[in-house]
Amino acid sequence: MDILTADDFLPKKSEPFQMILDGSDPLDLVLLEITTKTIRDFPGKIRDPFSLFFEGTKGIYCPQGVYRLRHGSGWEVEIFLVPIGDNPDGTYRYQAVFN
């Protein structure tokens, strides 16, 4: 398995993803923000930590869990998403943290 880094997601910022759900239609997400934190090297370091922030479909809430996301290019990834709040327009925000 490849180790994901922020660089894998930077070209996809502000672009749509689909959350693939078993037995349901996919949900639309947009990758809104990518934050990174540079840490000093140490034995066993595999990457600098980063977070992804997505905005979801209006009126649809998904609990925290591992979800398969598909980018429009066909690239897919499974990540753990946590809901972090809702917006006044009824959409929800989600965060994925990579340490």
Stockholm file with secondary structure:
# STOCKHOLM 1.0

chainA/1-99         MDILTADDFLPKKSEPFQMILDGSDPLDLVLLEITTKTIRDFPGKIRDPFSLFFEGTKGIYCPQGVYRLRHGSGWEVEIFLVPIGDNPDGTYRYQAVFN
#=GR chainA/1-99 SS CCCCCHHHHGGGTTCEEEEECTTSCCEEEEEEEEEECCCCCCTTCCCCCEEEEEECCTTCCCCSEEEEEEETTSCEEEEEEEEEEECTTSCEEEEEEEC
#=GC SS_cons        CCCCCHHHHGGGTTCEEEEECTTSCCEEEEEEEEEECCCCCCTTCCCCCEEEEEECCTTCCCCSEEEEEEETTSCEEEEEEEEEEECTTSCEEEEEEEC
//
